[in-house]
Amino acid sequence: MAKELEKDENNDKDFYKEYSEQNYDRIEKLFKDLDQNNDGKIDAEELAAGLTRLQVKHSKGQLEKIMLLGDKSNNGYLDFDEFLKYVSDHERKLWLVFKSIDVDDNGVISINELKKAFKKMSIHVTDSELNYLLKCMDKDGSMKIDWNEWREYHLLNPSGHSVHDIIQFWRHSSYIDIGEDLTVPDEFTVEEKVTGMWWRQLVAGGGAGVVSRTFTAPLDRLKVLLQVKATGKNDLGVFSGMRKMIKEGGIRSLWRGNGANVIKIAPESGVKFFSYEKAKKLFMTKDGQIEPWQRLIAGSMAGIASQSSIYPMEVLKTRLALAKTGQYKGMLHASQIILEKEGFRTFYRGLVPSLCGIIPYAGIDLAVYETVKQAWLNYHKNESADPGVLVLLACGTISSTCGQLASYPLALIRTKLQAQTGVGRNETVRVLVSNIWQADGIRGLYRGIVPNFMKVIPAVSISYVVYEKLRTILGVSPKH
């Protein structure tokens, strides 16, 4: 795609020079519309207010990017010359992308051409997404996009300079870490794999996971304590549990076990990524296409591989979270004690219910996410707005919550098995479930789910913010 754009760029230089001259008056009018106080310059506040007044959907990050790219003098505002250059360069790149998609060179983009463009980039897009994207830009109801419609849709949006950018709002960034290890991995394009961007994505996701998990670690430890408390005892709740942890070991004890939780992020992400790439090849057609249900199966296979490889760290995290102050000197000491007293098999106790929880969690998470997102798109079918960050985060929060509801009983059984010390007769899965059901009913299978839900929204939000910051630092964001 990059080579094709470069070729188009060389062929169309003269044309675009003439085009820019013809559109000088239009750009000047736009500048005056944004320059509210008529002082000949636009600052960030004026830009935000102007775009809102013109009903151009935007985000804070987009505004910052416009100012960064346009403000060549670094004085905090755009004068007309800077604005003219930014808009001209921006529209020139939009024109090149438009030309690259319009393969029959008839001046309009059809849904088939849009579909072929995504397919060429190895980006899987559903028909509903394509239809919605087309309707967003199609103002005259022709079901085709001309240059003016394309330009208007991407007006002052610093994205949209590549086919990948255009679909990015509709992709589920599941490498954003919310502390659950059961999600289907995200897709990487051929370009991202060739240029090495994929590992930067993984590093950004891993860094976001470290910050997010550390921030929500007290809730995670509380969940473990509530999950393993004796059956039938209801004397421990969210607040009493927090007080108990602080009383027993001080504020620092709230983060007990978090070290093991963050250390396993890197190997788990790596194994999941490479396993997913291998598993996808089992289902891919010759032209590189893969159906959503096949993606789910491939993702589940990758999840099984990654969970199996890092599972001893899961057991270690649970044991540390349940440990009393001074019981272990650290992760290595805990590993040594468990190995000497209980044997190597202890590090895989609870693995079966853990693996069984992958498919219902990943399947429901993926299905609910796409359903909720599509419902939002259908409701706003007459608006030319992208879903935006808040909507996508809300979709992710809802889908993750539904996935946890389905898989939580298996997670609870897994934690109870991990907590068994191996001294005396250990309970089997069947006995555990029977005892819980007899004592507490179905509520017993969801013990500890409240702090688990409490951490979802802050985990998703923190992960997204840190992830985007790290992407920028690592140079993942497209350079235009």
Helices and strands as residue ranges (DSSP letters): H 2-11, H 13-22, H 24-34, E 41-43, H 44-53, H 60-70, E 77-79, H 80-101, E 108-109, H 111-120, H 127-137, E 145-146, H 147-153, H 163-168, H 190-195, H 197-215, H 217-228, H 238-249, G 251-255, H 258-263, H 265-280, H 292-322, H 331-342, G 344-348, H 351-356, H 358-379, H 388-419, H 429-440, G 441-446, H 449-454, H 456-473
